[in-house]
Amino acid sequence: MLALSVFSLSIVHAHLSAAEQRTESNVGIFKRLAAEAAEEVTVNSHFRSGDSIHCRIAARPDSWIIESALLERLKSTGCTPFVGDSVAGLIGPYVLDVVYSQLDVRYEDSFREGIFGSKRTCRHLTVSVEYRSANARTGEILASGTLTKESRDTVAVDDLSSLEDPGVRSSHGVPPGDTFLDKIAEPFVILGAAGVVVYLFFHVRS
């Protein structure tokens, strides 16, 4: 009976520990990766405090995340960024073009942690930015290239809907599928484990 109690408590503890963990949302990770890319763009372009920069962000799905990260980073370094057609006639000495950007999330096949553990999947998020910065007056290219920032972790399959944002298309990935072995073996593993628990319960009582 004691062994069964310890076994039950370990299961409860595992579930409580998983529930206590706070998982970052897909949009939250996108913003963090975009901030890393924005910092690298700023450093590579050698922008300094006081510089006026015309930012031109190519329209892409959820490119506002890239734009927000760039503007925040430039402002934090003391630069004055301008965005959009409203800056006509106010062009500063520098231009920053983001000619392409992509935000992507992919889920790998699910797996189970232990016999009674919840199903989990490896989550892979990427933020890619192709940029070019230049001196608008001289035409000199300051920096250019493609940056890709990545994040990998494991999350519970049941939590995917809460990690995705209905208003951000890029935050949605194809739901993970079960492996062939999981589909075939899982019912037998669960039944076998249940049988062992029942056997131990009656065996200890007798």
N, C-alpha and C positions, 0 to 999 in steps of 0.2 A: 504493500500500500504506500509505503514511504517513497519507493522508487517511482510510482505512478504520480505522486504529488509533485516530486521534484521535476519530473518530465513535463507535467502540466505547467508548472511555474516557469520553466525555461521557455516554453512556447509563448506564454503571456508576456514575459520579459522581452522576448525578441520582437513581438508586435508593438509593445510600448516604445522600445528603442527606435524602431523604424518610424513610428508616428511622431516621435519627438524631433526627428531630423527635418529641417526645413530645406526644401529643394527650390533652387532658383528657377524662375520661369524662363521660357524660351526668349521672350522679349527682353527680359533682364540680362540674359547672357549676350544677346545681340548688342545691346547698348554697351555692355562692358567691352566686348570685342571691338566695336566701332570706336570706342574711346581709345583703345590701344592703337588702332590703325591711325586715328586722327593725330595722336601724339607723334607717331613715326613720320607722318606726312609733314607735320609742322617742323620737326627737327631736321628732316632731310632737305626741306626748302629753305632753311636758315632764316625763317621769319623772325623779326625782332619786335620788341615793344615799340609801339608808335606806327608800325607799318599799316597801311590801308590796303585791303585785299578784296578783290572782286571774286566771289565764289560762284562758280557755275556748276550746279549739280545736275547731271543727266537724269531725266525722269525714269525711274525704275520702281518695281514693286517695293513699297516700304522704304524708299530712299530717304525719307524724312529722318530715319534713325541715323543714317550717315551724316546728313546735313546738320542735325542737332549736335552730334558729337564734334564735328569740325568747328562749328561756330563757338561752341562752349570752350573748346581747346584754344582756339585763336584768341578769344576774349581773355582767357585766363593768362595768356602770355603778354597781354597788353596791346594786342593788335586790334584793328577796327575792321571787321569783315562786313561786306555788303553782299546781298543776295538778290537775284532776280532782275527784271527789266527796270525796276524803279531806280536803279543805280546809274542809268544813262546820264552821262555828263558828270558823274561823280566818281568815275573810274580812278582808282588809286594806281600807284606804280606797279602793283603786283596783281597777277591773275592766278587763281587756283581752279583748275578744271577737274572734276570727277567725271570722267567720260564713261565709266561703267562701274556698277556695283551690284553685288548679289548677296542675299542672305538665304541660308539654306539650313534645314534640319533634317536629319535622317535617323531612323531607328533600325537597329539590327534585330535579328530574330530573338524572340524572348527566351528566357531561361528561368529556372526556378531555383531559389536559394534554399537548399534542404528539401526534405520531403513535404513539410507543411508550410514552407516559405512562400511568400507572394511572388508572382511572376514579375520579372524585371527585364529591362532592355538597355542596351548600350545606346546612349544618345550622343549624336555627333553634330555639332553646330559649326558653321563656317560663315565668316564675313569676308568678302573679297572686294577690294577697292582698286580700280585702275585710275591713276591720277597723273596730272602734269601741272607743274607750277612754273611761272615765267615772269620776267620783267616786262610789263606791258609796253613800256616806252622803248626799250632796246631790242625786245624780242628774245633776249637770252633765256634759255631753259635753265631753271634753277634745279629742278629735280623731276623725275618721272619714274613710273614703274607700276607694278601690281603687287599689292599686299594681301596676304591671306592670313587671317587669324582664326584659330580653331579652339574648340572646347569639347572635351569628352568626359562623360560620366555615366553612371548607371542610375536609372530611375524606375519606379514601380509602374507597371503597365496601367494599373487602375488610376494613376495620377496624371496620365497624359493629357486628358481633356482639360484639367485645371492648369496645366503648364502652358497650354496653347492659348492664344488670345483670339477671340472671334473677329476682332477688327483688324488683325494683322495677318495677312494671308501667308507671309513667309514663315510664320511661327508654327504652321501646320505641316506635319510630315505624314508619310504613309504609315498607317498602324503596323506595328511589328507582327510578323507571323510566327507560328510555333514551328519548331524543328520537327522533322519527321519522327525522330525518336520520341520527342515529347508527346506527340499526338498518339503514338501507339502505346508507349510504356506508361504514361501518366495514370490512366485509370487503374492499371494493375498495381502500380506502386502505392497508390492511395488505398486501394482495397487491402493490399497486403499489410500496410502499416496499421490500418484500422484493425485488422485481424490480430496483429501482434499486441496492440493495446488491450483489446478485449481479452485475449489469452492471459496477459500479465495480470489484468484486473481480477479475473476469477481464480488464477493460480495463486496469487498472493493472498486472496481471501480464504482459500482452502488451506 
